Amino acid sequence: MNDAHGVSVGVVVVAAGMGTRLAAGIPKALVEIGGEPLVVHALRSVRAVGRVRQVVVVVPAGHRAEFAGVLGDMVGDVLLIDGGAERTDSVAAGLRALAPDVEIVLVHDAARALAPATLFDAVIDAVLDGADAVVPGLAVVDTVKQVDGGGTVVATPDRSSLRAVQTPQGFRRSALDAAHAHGLQATDDAALVEADGGRVVVVPGHPAALKVTVPADLDAARRLLAPSESTESEDTEPENAEPENTEPEDSMLLPRTGIGVDVHAYADDDRTLSLACLTWPGERGIEGHSDGDVAAHAVCDALLSAAGLGDLGTQFGVDRPEMKGATGAAMLADVVRTLAAAGWRIGNVSVQIVGNSPKVGPRREEAQQAMSAALGGVPVSVSATTTDHLGFLGRGEGIGAIANALVTKN
């Protein structure tokens, strides 16, 4: 169907990889998680996007019959075509198979099988807003080193400006066609559009859009898909075995809440204040091992508490020196990945900032959007108050924050 703007949207699902690093002996997209192949999970999300007119699935040459056999009733909704020798060749083949009137193209890796439909919608919206190309991305939490051919470090990029890119990636059809016309190869299509001078925009990614490449990734995807699924059959349990957990099963399905509190003193130097995933020029900065974002830290604690996964010290202890100087957004993204791997989904979070300054009201909406983006798009409420000049916060010696989070089991 056409979307509300009258623009026709097509999706190219790239499923042509043979998955040699998985060593499964079959095409990667046919490897199963939760009893279904990766490609089926991927197409289920695509079908949930109401604005998609056409879907092309690019498969390894000679394997179309196998894919048709596993797609079931989905096979009538997609066009199966053979891929090429390289990923770029496979995408180009998918582009050629799309109807001429398709104006927006989404390119999605079947290996990112659990990317939610909401991510597809966010990418489409950003293309409609005028970008030539749109990619979802997550904040990078590891320190990244650039090395030369001999392994010597030549640069350490500022990770606050780095994003780990995912799919689906969205494009104006004309921009993607023009980029592919040069015949270049790239690990993702946004790089081709970028090289061709196009404007590429990043939107918040999603932890569930992880890429399955090695066996450990399969394990992570299975935890995301069915975190509560038992690894043993009930039939194999000893007849008189004591139950490991006497808590009623239904209790695991109930929402859980957690509270987090963080306080930092003002710094004595001229560093810029970081608060609620924003920088505040002209405001006094905060002391801290990271960027001192008390709002983000309180939310991290609340989320970990709600999921029963410890606290800020557990997540970012001294054994993770790469977190020194980490931004609040990077820390939130790291916690989101931890929760997702443990099978938890975030419902919403709220945080109240306590202190005399800065004045949060004028930037409240901006702060809510920034924190929501770091958390993968969940609802965030930000408020602020003072202590009426009482205590060290009232004396203007620092800033505090109190957060509440709600999580549910997937």
N, C-alpha and C positions, 0 to 999 in steps of 0.2 A: 504494500500500500504506500501511498505518498504521505509525507508528514504534514503537519498543520501549516507549514509555510509553502506548501505546494511543491516541495523539492523532493525528487526521487532519490532514495537511499539504497545503495547496494553494499553487500558484505562479501569480502573474499576471505574465507577461512583457509589458512595455510596448514595443511595436514600431510605434507609430502615428505617429512623427515622419516628416516628409517630407524632413528633412535639407537645408534650404535653404542652410545655411552650407557644406555639402559640395559643393553645386552639381553633384550627380551626375545629376540628372534623374529619379531613381527614389526610392522610399522608403528612408530611411537604412538600415533593417534588411536591405535587399536588396543593399546594397553589399558587394562581395566582398573578403575578405582570404584569402590562401592558397588561392584557387580556390573558396571557399564563402562564402555570405552571412553577415553578422554574426548574423542570427537563428539560423542553423544551428549556429554555434559556441556561442551562448548556450544553446540547447536541449540540446546535447550535454553541457554541464556539469550542467544540470538533471536529465537522465536518469541521470547518474552518482550522484545523491543517492538512496539507497535508501528514504528515508522519505517521498517525495512521492506523494500519492494522485492528484492532479489537476493538470493544467497548462492554463491559459488564455492564449492569445496574442492581444493586442489590436493590431489592424492598422489602417492608414488605411482609411477608408470607401471601398468600391469596389475594394479591392485584394486581397480574400480569395483569389481564384483564382490570382493571382500567387504569393502566399505558399504556397498549397497545392502549387503546381507545384514549388517549390524545396525543400520539406521532405522529399520522398521518403517513406521508410518511417516518418518521424517523424509524418507528418500524422495517422495513426490514433491517436496517443497524446495529441494536443492538441485543444483546442477553439478554433477561430478565430472571433473576433468583431470587429465594427467599433468603432473608438475614437471619442472625442469631439473637441470643438474644442480643449480644453486637456488637459494631462497628467493633472490631477486628474479630469477627466471620463472619461478613458480608464481610469484605475485603478478608478473607481467602476463602470464598465461591467464590468470584469473581476471585481470583487467580486460583482456581482449574478449573474454566470455560474457562480460556484463552487457546488458542492454544499452544501446546508444543514449537513451534518455536518462540514465543514472547520472546524477550531478554530484552526489556526495558518496565517497567510497570509504568504507571501514575495512581495514586489513587487520585480521585477528589470527593469532597463533592458536591452533588447537591444543598446543602444549600448555596454554594458560586457560585450562578448561573450566576453572571455577570463577572466572571474572564475572561479576554480577551484571544483570541487565542495566542497572542504574549507571554503571560505568560507561556503557555504550551510549546511553542517553546524554550523559554529561559531555562526551566527546562530540556527538552530533550537534548539540547546542553550541559548543564552542566554534565549530566550523561555520554554523549558521551566523555566528556573530562576526565573521569576517576573516578568520585565520585561513591560510593556505593549507596548513597541516596542524593537527592537534595530537599530542601524545599524553597519556597518563603517566605520572611519575611519583615516586616516593622519595622522601628526604633520605640522603645517604648518612648513615650513622657511623660507618667505619672511616678511619682516616685513610685517604687515598694517596698513593705515591706514584709519581711518573718516573719511569726508569729508562735508561738507555739500553742498547743492545747487550751491554755487559752486565746489566743488573744494578748499575749505580744509580742512586736516586738523583734526579735532576730538578725535580719540583714537587711541592706538596700543595695541591690545589685547595682553596678554601671550600670545605665541604658544605658550608651553608648555602652555596650557590649551585651545588650538584644535585641531580635527581637520577634515580635508578628508573629507567624507562620501561613501560609495560605495553601491552596491547589490550583492547583494540586501539589502533591509531586511525585517525580520521583525516580525510583530505577532500579538497575541492577536486573533482574529477579532472578538470583541465590542468591543475597544478601537478597532479600525480602522473598523468599521461606525459606531460612535458618533461618531467624529471626522468621518467623511464626511457624517453626517446634518446637519451645520450648513451645508453647501453652500459652504464656503470654498474658495479656491484656494491652492495652495502649490507650491513647486518640488520638495518631496519630502513623502511621506506621514507621516514621523516628525514633521515640523513641525506637522501637523494634530493628531496625538495629543498632542504637547507642549502645543499651545494649548488642548487639551481637558482638561489636567490630568493626563495620563498620565505614567508613568515611562518615560523613554527612556534606554537604556543603549548605550554605544559599545563595540564589540569591535574588536580589531586588524584593519585592512583588509589588502588585498593589492595590491602594485604592478601585477599583471596585470589588475586590475579597473579599468583606466583607461577613461575615457569617450571615445568617438569623436564629435567634434563638428565639427572642421575638418580639412582635408586632412593637416595635420601629424600629427594624431592617428592617422589611417589608417597613415601611415608608421611611427609608433611601434608600433602594433598588429602590423603586418606583421613588424617586427623581432623582436617578442616571439614571434610564431608560428613564424617560419622564419628565425632569425638567420643560418644558414649557407647559405641559398638564394642561388645566384648570380644576379646581375642580368642576365647575358648568357648567351645560348645558346652551347654549345660549338661549334655549327656556324659561329658568326660569328668564331671565333678564327683568326688567320693560321695557315697550315699549319705554319710553322716557328717559331711564337712560343715564347719561353722561358717556362717556368712561373714564376709570381710567387712561389710558395712550394713548396719541395721537401720540406717536412715531410710525412710520410705522413698521408693523410686520416684514418686511424683515430686518430691522436694527438689530434685536436681533440675526439674523443669521450671521451677518458680524463678522469677527475677530475683537477683541479689543486688544489694547496694553496698557501697563502701564509702568511707570518709577519708579525706586526705588533708593534711595541714602542712604548710611550709612557711618559714620566716627567714629573711636574710637582712643583714645590716647593710647600710649604704657603704660604698667603697670610698676610700680617701683619694683616689686618683680621678682622672677625667674620662673614665669609660662611659659609654652610652648605656642608658637603661634599656634592658630587655624585659618585656612584660606582656603576657598573653599572646605570645608569638609575634609581637610587634616590637620595633625599636622606637624609642621616644626621644628624639633629639632635644637637647636642652635640659633634659631631666637627669638627675644624679643617678649614676649607675650603682649596681649591687655587687657585693662581694659574693664569690662562689667558685666552686671547682669547675662548674659549667658556666653558662651565661647568667645564672642567677634568676631565671624566670620563675618567680614564686608561684604564679598562676598555673603554668604548665607543670611544675613539680608537684603541686597539690593535686592536680588532676591525675598525674601518673600514680601517685600514692592511692588515690581513691579507686582507680581502676584495678590496680593490683590487689588492693584490699577486698574489693567486691568479688574478684575471681579467686581469692584465696591463694594468691601467688606471691605473697611476701610484700615487700615495700620498696621504696626508692633505693635503699641501701642494698637490698637483695639484687635488684635489677642492674644497678650501676655501681657496683662495689669497686674496691681498689684493684680487683683483677681485670678491670676493663679500662686501662689507661687511655684508650682511644676516645673515651667519652669526655676527657678533659677539654673544656671549652665548648662542649656540645650545645647546640641551640635547644630551646624549649621544644620547637617543632620536631627536631630530630629525636629527642627523648620520647615525645608522645608517639611518634611513628614506631619507635623501637618497642614500646609497651604494647601498641596495637598488634604488632607481629607476634609478641609473646602470648597475648590473649588469644589471637586467632589460632596459633599452633596448639593451644590447650583446649580449643573448641568453644571459646566464648565469643559472643557477639555483643557489641556495645549498644545499649538503648539510647541513652543520652547522658550528658554530664552538665553540671552547673558549678560555677566557681565564683566566690565573692572575694574581691581584693580588699585588704584592710590597710589603710594608711592615709596620710594627709595629702600625698601627691603620688602620681600625677592625677589630673582630673580625667577619669575614665569615661564619663558620659559622652563627650563629643566623639570618642572613637570606639564606643561600645560595639556597634554593628561591625566595624572593621575587625575588632578583636574576636568577636564571635565567629566571623567568617574564617579568619586565619587559624584559629584553634580547630574549627571544624575541618578545615582542609588537612591539617596535620593528622587528624584522627580518621581520615578517610570519608568525611562527609556526614558524620553523625551530628545530631542537634547539640548545640552548645549554648548555654546561657551564661552571660558575664554580668556581674553586678559589682558594686563597690560601696564601701562605708568607711567611717572613721571610728576612733575610740573616744571621741569627744575630749581629746588631749590627755587621755589617761594612758599610763604605761609608756614603754619605750617606743611603741608605734605612735602613740599620741604626741610624744616629744619629737617625732620626726627623725628617729634613729634608724629606721628601716621600713620594710614593707612585708606584710604577711598575706596569706591567702588560705581560704578554706574551700574544699571542693567535695562534691557528692557525685557519685556515678552509679548508674544502673546497668547491669549486664545480664544476659540470659545465655543458657547453653544452646548451641546450634541444634 
